[in-house]
């Protein structure tokens, strides 16, 4: 049970709600945002004293029934409710280090997708494996040190290339928000993994934007269905995005494709021919 993180998460969820969101009268002007602690306690059917101690990080581990009541009172989403249980230590939690070895079958699959850019990311957004088209569309990961293949680090700490952040993608802002939310969930699963805690500390110290987003305690990531790359050779390329969870290793297989016969598919085909040489123009 991570008492301090649990308390901070509960506070952040309580402060985002208005009385009218949960069927309570707004009443007189409030000095602080959100619901009062006693209002959450009433809605969750627990004592105010116990809820206050939970937010202060002084309470013993709550039961699953209590957590369910709090999740309902705070109108938590499924993802937020799962995160609440992880923090309270009432849900299965991975221990030790996150995995970085990719299944051989996934490596083979990547090479059999000539018209699709594909790559595998770890629980901390390190690019672990990729095919030639992904290297042509994004960058030649083979030339980078493993530390520099991290998309979270690339998004928040790397300087813009040609004035464009993160390969010139159209959803850079949304991607950064999702990175923060995913890393918060990752930290709950691997609280003792130095690769996880070290990355979060590095991003927080090096990026005011990351630090600001981290303080929001959001964990509900949004699905990105399409995105556009501004590539120096083929120009704008809009692709469909599919992110498939490889649950046995806590990794994701990310696929970028385009409808057959479209201008975007032709651009990907050209990049596939050019290969990593296409990225010489980024330098």
ABEGO torsion letter per residue (X at the ends): XBAAAAAAAAAAAAAABBAAAAGBBAEBBBABBEBBAAAAAAAAGBBAAAAAAAAAGABBBBBAAAAAAAAAAAGBBAAAAAAAAAAAGABBBBBEBBBABBBAAAAAAAAABAABBBBBBBAAGBBABBBAAAAAABBBAAABBAAAABAAAAAAABBBBGGBBGGGBAAAAAAAAAAAAAAAAAAAABAABAAAAAAAAAAAAABAAAAAAAAAGBABBBBBABBBBBBAAAEBBBBBBBBBBBAAAGBBBBBBBBBBGBAAAAAAAAAAAAEAAAAAAAX
